[in-house]
């Protein structure tokens, strides 16, 4: 006897989402083929492309699993952020396969239990170095145990961590030195050419990350956080983006202007509502 199977709306939506994921992977691989390999796979580069496909596909589904239940403050699945950073890196000038791998894995060390060693062993050491360089260290490393109040101690530790993290973004040279120091800690020897390459790759992914963060930053219920993100971006990203990636710099400037105009518009509306001039 035939029994009809019924699905909940949630199951149907999840099934559609999974189909979109698989289609998106194909879209990205085709985009990589077009923008990085100029649609010209030959005996010289086909092995490089095959290696990339294996690593990207593996990282993609691993990251999807790690972030499947995580949501951003904008209510979208966190994994969508990883995908958008990949999209952004392919739209910025001079994309390459390493940048795409860094983009899909850029939060793996900071926000999952995956380590530098794991990433280095399975997905190339230069990808791992770049991901490590744009990852914040655990806040517990910055704890001041003399602060008795736990909430204050955590707040202070995170503040100190951010100071260290953003200090590296003063210029291309300070970020390059940051990566050089990380390489020494990991007993990795780098030529100057390789060090510059990793630095550029990591920074471009960081710009792609910031571009997506700014594009989803608007939250009328938390305007203070919007202002904080604007100030942070102006202070730590505009200068180094202008120095190293003009297209990223222009996109970041445009997004900042959009947020500032929305803040201004909101301020006028509140003033009018309260009976001001």
N, C-alpha and C positions, 0 to 999 in steps of 0.2 A: 504494500500500500504506500502510495506517494505521500510524504509528509512535507508540507510547506515549511521552509525555514524562515524565521522572522529575525530581522536585525534592528537593533536600536539605532536611533539617529546618530548617537555618538560613534557606534561601530562603523556606520556608513561614512561619516565624516573622517574617521581615522583611516579607513581604506582609501578614500579619495586623497587624503594627505600623503599617504605612502606612495601612491601612484605618481603624485606630483614630484615627490622626492626623487624617484627613479628617473623620471623625465628630466628633472633638473640636472642630474648627474650627466646624462647624455648631452644636454645643452652645454654644460660647462666643458666637457671633453671636446665637443665640436668647436667651442669658442677658443679653447687652448690650441687646437689644431689650426684654426684660422689665424689667430692673433700672434701666436708664438712661433708656430711652424709654417706660417704662410700657406697652409693647405698643401704643403709639399713634403710628404713623408717619403723618404728615400732610404737607401741602404745605409747612409751616414747617420741619420737621426731617428730612424724608426725604433731602434732599441731604447733610446732615451725616452721616447714617447711611451713605449710599452712599460718601462719602469715607472714613469710618472703615473700612468693609468692605474697600475697595481697599488702604488702607494696612496694616491689620492682616493681611490675607491675604498681602500681599507680604512684610511683616516676618516673619511666621510661617514661611514656607517658606525665607526667607533664613537665619533663625536656625537652623532645623532642619538646613540644609545645613552651616552653619558649625560646629555643635556635634554633628553626627551621629556622629563617631567619638570624642567625648570622654566619659569616664566620671568620675563623682564618687567620692570615697573610699568612699561607701556602695554602690558598684558599680552604681548606676542610671545610665542615660544622662543626661548633663548637661542635655540638652534637656528632660528631664522636669522638671528644676528650674524652667526658664523657664515651663513650662506651669502648674506648681503655684503660682508667684508670681502668674500671671494669675488662677487660680482664687481665690487668697487675696484679691486686690484686689477681686474682685467680691463677696466675702463680707463685707468690711469696710464700714463706713458710708460713704455718699456716693460711690459709684464714679462715674467718668466715662470718656469715651472716651480722653482723654489719659492717664489713669492706666493703662488697659489697654495702650496702645501703649508707654508707658514700661516697664511690667512685662515685656512680651515682648522688649523690646530692652535691658533694664537692664544686661546684661553685654556689649553689642555693642562699646562703645568700649574697655572695660578688657581684654577677652579675645579680640577679633578685630582684623582690620586695618581695620575700619570707623572712620570719623572723625566728629567733631562736625559738620564741614562737610557730609559726605554725609548724615548723619541730619537735619540742619537743612534741607537743600535738598529732600529727598524726603518728610520726615515731620513738618514743622512745627518752627520754631525752639524753641518752648517745651518740646516733647518732648525735643529734643536737649539743651537746657540742663539739664533734670531728669536725664537719663541721665548727662551729664557730671558733674553735682554729686554723684551717688552712685557715681561710678567712682573707683577709686584711680589715682593717677598712676603712670607707669612708675618702678620702683624705681631705675633708673639715674640719674634726676634727683637722687637723694639720696645718691649715692656719695661717700664720703670717700676720695679718692685717696691720702691719707697712710697709710691702712691697707693694708699690703702683702699680707697674707694674703687671697686672693680670697674664700674662704668667709666669713671674718669681715667683709670689706667688704660683701658682699651681704647678710649677716644684719643688719648695722648699718643699711644703706640701707633695707631693708624695715621695720625697726623705726622709723626716723625718718619714713618715709612713713606708717606707721600712726598715729603720734602726730599728724601734721598732719591726716590723714583724720578721725580720731575727735574731734579738737578741735572740728570744725565741728558735732558732734552734742551740744554742751553744752546748747543750748536752741534754741527756734524762732528766736530773733533771731540767734544765731550762724550757724545754717544759712541763714537768709534773707540775711545779709550775705555768706556764701559764694557764693550764687547771684548776688547783685548784683555781686560782684567778677568772677565769670565772665562775666556779661553785658557788663560794661565792657571786659573783655579781647577779647570778640568784637564789640565796637562795636554792641551791641544796647541800645536804649533801652527801659526798662520803666517802666510806671506802678506806683505802690505797690500798686494792686489786682492787677495782673498778677504782680508779684513775689511777693505773698502766695499767689496761686493756684498758681504754679509750685512754691513752697516746700512747700505742703501736698501737692501731687501727688507730688513727689519723696519726701517723708518717708513718705507712706502706702505707696509702693512699697517703700521701704527696710524698713518694718515688715513688709510681706507677705513680703519676701525673708528677713528674720530669722526670722519664724515658721516658714517651711519649713525653713530651715537647722537650727533647734532641733529640729524634729520628726524630722529624719533624723540628728541628731548622735550618737546613742548608738553607741558602739564599745567593747565590753569589752576589746578588744586595745590600746586607746589611751586609757586613762582620763585621762591628763594633758591630752590635747587636749579632752576633754569638760569638764574642770574649767576649762580656759583659756577655752572658749567661754562657759561659765556666768558666769565673772568678767567677761569682756569685755561681755557683754550687760547684766549688772547695772550696770556702771560707765557704759556709754555709751548704752544704749537705754531703760532703765526710766524715767528721768527725763523725757526728751523725749517718750516715748510717753504718759506720764501727762499731760503738758502739752498734747498736741495730739490724741490719739486714744485715748480711754478703752477702746474695744473691743480695739484692738491691744495696749494695755497689759495688759489682763486675760488675753489669750491668751498673751502672752509670759511673764507671771508663772506661769501654769499649766504651761507647757512647762518653765520653769526648775525649778519644784517637782518635776515628774515626773522630770527628769534628776537632781536632787539626791537624791530618794528611791531611784532606781536605783543611784546611787553608794553611798549608805548601805547598801543591801541587799547590794551587791557586797562592800563592806568587811566586813560581818558574816560573809558566807559565807567570805571569805578568812581572817578571824580564826578561825572555827570549823574550817576546814580545817587551819590551822596549830596547832590545839590550844589556842587562846586561850579566854577565858571569853566 
